[in-house]
Amino acid sequence: MPKHEPTNPLLLKTIRALRKASKEGPRIWRALAEELDKSKRRRNAVNISKINRYTEPGDIVAVPGKVLGAGFLDHPVTVAAFNFSKTAREKIALAQGRAITLLELLEEGVEPSRIKIIK
């Protein structure tokens, strides 16, 4: 069975950038790239309620997939993901958090030990 190849140009760019960063530095970027390189059907979708349950105020979270808006968020967190639903972005903003892409997280130069991966 042939390996799937993503066709979304933004997804390809994100995977390549994460892999490049992992060669030069921490392996957290490689782990995120490998999760994103799965077929869309196997990629992670995380609800806001799960992020709320496993984070503290001020945490930085990376989701290798899509963030969905089910549940509520009662504290500010920075959430980096490949994609967000409209309601997820609204709820993160309502909690005075930030919704950014994984590329933006990589460019910000955040210390990798501060990042929590939630799948």
Secondary structure, DSSP 8 states (H G I E B T S, - for coil): --------HHHHHHHHHHHHHHHHS-THHHHHHHHHTS-GGGSEEEEHHHHHHH--TT-EEEEEEEEE--S---S--EEEEEEE-HHHHHHHHHTT-EEEEHHHHHHHT--GGGEEE--
